[in-house]
Structures are given as structure tokens and as C-alpha cells.
């Protein structure tokens, strides 16, 4: 009979247990602190609004000098869903004792309108989740995992209503009047979203996007439309629609990828607009024609071209690249030279704007999170809904767009003044 020995008891290391729990405890404490701080600031802001409202109506008094508009306790506590999580706000109640009901006023905080239940940050999360493939029925579960039980009121029907509202907003925006608009620059691209569309014929659809720079240097979303494989016909339809809605002034320069059907459409619809190819895309295309062992060196030499201070020096750098790689790698040189003029068009515009014009970064950075980078999702969507979701995401991103550097020079560009190597030519206008 074998002897049974009990396993030795191991006393857990308290410090190890604390170390394991600490990140979770810290995260919980941080969330709680963020919610408490948000609640405190919002409550203080509403109290300030109430006082301003009472002060504004302080002159409304009865025969004995007593105010008609007074504070009268608090309304029942309301819960709001913010990005930081759920918080409860206790809104002060304001009472108007004016004898004539038609003269009475009602206090509604501007910060928290009467029917508000969640912040815009939460609403902006929904289209992003939709484009990432989360189905309508899964939204409540997904949102509860982020915001907790307070998100359970965001039912599938709520999401459907929001999508319908956003679709209506997009369709209204897409019909807006463009008369009098003056966009000095265009950035264009075709964006493929991570949604498997419902019809086989729609699988090749993409979202055609145009961002414009106004004469005061502000970026605006100009167009968001669906197209077929970024084709010339699709882009022609977009430009025709802009002109039909009143866009009479053509941009001075358009920036985009050389593979777009946009360029053929631009020459047809806006022949006076100059073309600037995106150096980011061009560099990638040229390097694909070279062996990996040479790509780092070639990338540096391409960088020397578009960072040259003058067009003459850029042309010299192009010639050096041609002489270096032309014999052994003619396709790489051909790829670079075929768009030579369009790649160097930015030299005819203010030097302060070059950082904005050499690449399609305004679109790339705004839509990088929703480009097709992963496999198709299992969820399906409609073209109409996908357009609305893309519009809402672009609208959200536009709030963070900054004015162009050297925006004061845009006035000269808009008026047709001549620039050479980034410098205004005073004697030629």
C-alpha cells in the first residue's frame, strides 16, 4: 500500500496578489474619477446657467416686489451616457409664477437639452461600429460591454432609428446649394469600407470623397458619394452633381492618387484645374518595381526629389534617379516619369502650402481608421446606409481639421497670381 502524502500548503504572496489586481483596480478608480469629474463640471455649469437665467428675469416682479421667476428645488435625477460612462445629473427646477400663462418662461439648460440621453461621442461610435461589421442586433451587447448596464436602453430599434436619421441628414447635405462656394484646392480619394454589401454587383463599390480648402484656409467635406471601382464615369457623375448644385468656380489644384479615374473626369469637367499626384502613393508604386535590397536607398532618393527647394533641383534629382536605375529597373523609372509634371505641380503654389499639397494626407488621415485593412466581415450592409455612416464619420473628423498653414496666401492663389518655386511673383499677376 502506497503512502499518501499531502501536498504542501503554499501561502500566496500578498504583494503578488496586489500586483495582479492593481491594474484593474487603477482602471476602475480612474473611470470612477473621470465620471465624478464630469458630473461635477456639468452640475456646476448647469447651476451657473440657472443663475444667469434668474438674473436675466430679475426685473419681473409683482406689486410687492417679489420675483416671478424663482428656483423651486430640483427635478428628478436624470442619467446621461457619456464617453466616460454613465453619470447622474440633478437639474434645478425653475418656476415662473407670472399670472399670465403666456408670459411664463421655461428653463432648459443648453448643455443638456430636455430629451438628451447620451453624448455625441456615443452617437459617433455607432456608425464606426456599423462600418466595422457589428450587426444592429449586436449593438446593445457591444455598447454594454463598453459603457455598462446604462447602455441597455440602446436597443436594436434605437440604432435603426439613428441610422434612418443619419441617412436623412446625409441626403439633405448631399443636396445643399453650392452657389458662391470657392474651393482653391481639392483632395480626392476612393475609400473602401469594411462592409460586405448585400448585392454581388455592389461588391466593387467604393466611397468617393472630396475635401476642399476654402479661400480662408478652412477644410470642408465637399462630396461623399458611391462609385464603381473609382471609375471615370463615377467621378464624372460626382463633379457634374457639384456643378449642377451651383459650384461655378473650379479649384486651382487637385491632389490625389494617380490610379484614380478622377483625372480623366477632371480634365473633362474642370479643365483649368492643375493636377498634383500624391507622392506617398507614387513612392510606394515606384518601390514596388525595385528589389527589397534597394528600396531603402531609392526611397531616400525619391524623398530628395519632392523635398528639393526649387523645381530645377527637383528635376535634377529626377534625372539622377533615372540614370541610377534606368538601365536595370526601367519599370521603376517609367513609373516615376509618367506623372513627372503632375508630381512637381506644387512648385507653382505657395511654399507654405507644399506640406498640404504633396500628398493626399487630409483624406488619408481622416479615413485611415475605416479603410479596408482586414478581411470582409460577416455582417452585410446597404449602399445607402454605408454612405450615411461614412458621412457621419467624416462629419465627426472634420471638427478636428485645422486651417492650412499660410492660409493668407490662398487669396493670391484664388485670384490667379503667379508663384514660382513657392514665391509670389510680384510683377506677374
Secondary structure, DSSP 8 states (H G I E B T S, - for coil): -------------HHHHHHHHHHHHHHHHHHHHHHHHHHHHHHHHHHHHHHHHHHHTTT-B-TTS-BSEEEEEE---EEEEETTEEEEE--EEEEE--SSGGG------SSS-TT--B-HHHHHHHHHHHHTT--GGGHHHHHHHHH-GGGGG--HHHHHHHHHHHHHHHHHHTT---TT--EEEEEEEEE--S-EESSGGGGGEEEEEEEEEETTS-EEEEEEEEEETT-HHHHHHHHHHHHHTT--S--SEEEE-TT-THHHHHHHH-TTSEEEE-HHHHHHHHHTTS-HHHHHHHHHHHHHHHT-SSHHHHHHHHHHHHHHHTTT-HHHHHHHHTTHHHHTGGGGS-GGGHHHHSS-HHHHHHHGGGSS-S---S-EE-HHHHHHHHHHHHHHHHTT----TTGGGHHHHHTT--EETTEE-TT--
